[in-house]
Amino acid sequence: MTDTTLPFADLERVYECLAETLDSLPEYQERLFLAQLALALAHRVGDVERVMAAVEEARRGVAEVSDV
């Protein structure tokens, strides 16, 4: 699998869609939605090492925000 990334404009579109979707959900459903989204995207990536690296990247990002 090639190592591809989204152009910034597309990433902004994804962020906006994700933010709008989360805003439309009751708070108690947000975690379930995010877990389902992560699994759906992992399935499409099809490379467990890339998925695990993305999980770690997200974990570090959350830890950095928590440390501020």
Sine and cosine of phi, psi and omega as CSV:
sin_phi,cos_phi,sin_psi,cos_psi,sin_omega,cos_omega
0.00,0.00,0.68,-0.73,0.01,-1.00
-0.98,0.19,0.43,-0.90,0.00,-1.00
-1.00,-0.02,0.99,-0.11,-0.03,-1.00
-0.92,-0.40,0.45,-0.90,0.08,-1.00
-0.74,-0.67,0.35,-0.94,0.04,-1.00
-0.98,0.19,0.60,-0.80,0.18,-0.98
-0.87,0.49,0.45,-0.89,-0.07,-1.00
-0.82,0.57,-0.66,0.75,-0.01,-1.00
-0.88,0.47,-0.63,0.77,0.04,-1.00
-0.93,0.36,-0.61,0.79,0.05,-1.00
-0.88,0.47,-0.64,0.77,0.06,-1.00
-0.89,0.46,-0.64,0.77,0.04,-1.00
-0.89,0.46,-0.68,0.73,0.02,-1.00
-0.89,0.45,-0.71,0.71,0.01,-1.00
-0.85,0.52,-0.71,0.70,-0.02,-1.00
-0.89,0.46,-0.69,0.72,0.02,-1.00
-0.89,0.46,-0.69,0.72,0.01,-1.00
-0.90,0.44,-0.70,0.72,0.01,-1.00
-0.89,0.46,-0.69,0.72,0.01,-1.00
-0.91,0.42,-0.65,0.76,0.01,-1.00
-0.90,0.44,-0.72,0.70,0.01,-1.00
-0.89,0.45,-0.63,0.77,0.03,-1.00
-0.90,0.44,-0.48,0.88,-0.05,-1.00
-0.99,0.12,-0.22,0.98,-0.05,-1.00
-1.00,-0.08,0.51,-0.86,0.19,-0.98
-0.89,0.45,0.53,-0.85,-0.06,-1.00
-0.81,0.59,-0.62,0.79,-0.06,-1.00
-0.93,0.37,-0.25,0.97,0.01,-1.00
-0.99,-0.14,-0.16,0.99,-0.08,-1.00
-0.87,0.49,-0.72,0.69,-0.03,-1.00
-0.90,0.43,-0.66,0.75,0.02,-1.00
-0.90,0.45,-0.70,0.71,0.04,-1.00
-0.85,0.52,-0.74,0.67,-0.03,-1.00
-0.90,0.44,-0.61,0.79,0.05,-1.00
-0.91,0.41,-0.69,0.72,0.01,-1.00
-0.91,0.42,-0.64,0.77,0.04,-1.00
-0.89,0.45,-0.71,0.70,0.00,-1.00
-0.87,0.49,-0.68,0.73,0.01,-1.00
-0.93,0.37,-0.63,0.78,0.04,-1.00
-0.90,0.44,-0.67,0.74,0.03,-1.00
-0.93,0.36,-0.63,0.77,0.04,-1.00
-0.87,0.49,-0.65,0.76,0.02,-1.00
-0.88,0.48,-0.64,0.77,-0.01,-1.00
-0.96,0.28,-0.53,0.85,0.03,-1.00
-0.91,0.41,-0.71,0.71,0.08,-1.00
0.95,0.31,0.29,0.96,0.00,-1.00
-0.69,-0.72,0.96,-0.27,-0.12,-0.99
-0.87,0.49,-0.58,0.81,-0.01,-1.00
-0.92,0.39,-0.63,0.78,0.05,-1.00
-0.92,0.39,-0.63,0.78,0.02,-1.00
-0.91,0.41,-0.72,0.70,0.00,-1.00
-0.89,0.45,-0.61,0.79,0.05,-1.00
-0.90,0.43,-0.63,0.78,0.03,-1.00
-0.92,0.39,-0.64,0.77,0.06,-1.00
-0.87,0.49,-0.71,0.71,0.00,-1.00
-0.91,0.42,-0.65,0.76,0.03,-1.00
-0.87,0.50,-0.69,0.72,0.02,-1.00
-0.91,0.41,-0.65,0.76,0.02,-1.00
-0.88,0.48,-0.69,0.72,0.02,-1.00
-0.90,0.43,-0.63,0.78,0.02,-1.00
-0.88,0.47,-0.66,0.75,0.04,-1.00
-0.92,0.40,-0.66,0.75,-0.01,-1.00
-0.90,0.45,-0.63,0.78,0.01,-1.00
-0.90,0.43,-0.65,0.76,0.03,-1.00
-0.93,0.38,-0.61,0.79,-0.01,-1.00
-0.92,0.38,-0.49,0.87,-0.04,-1.00
-0.98,0.21,-0.23,0.97,-0.06,-1.00
-0.98,0.18,0.00,0.00,0.00,0.00
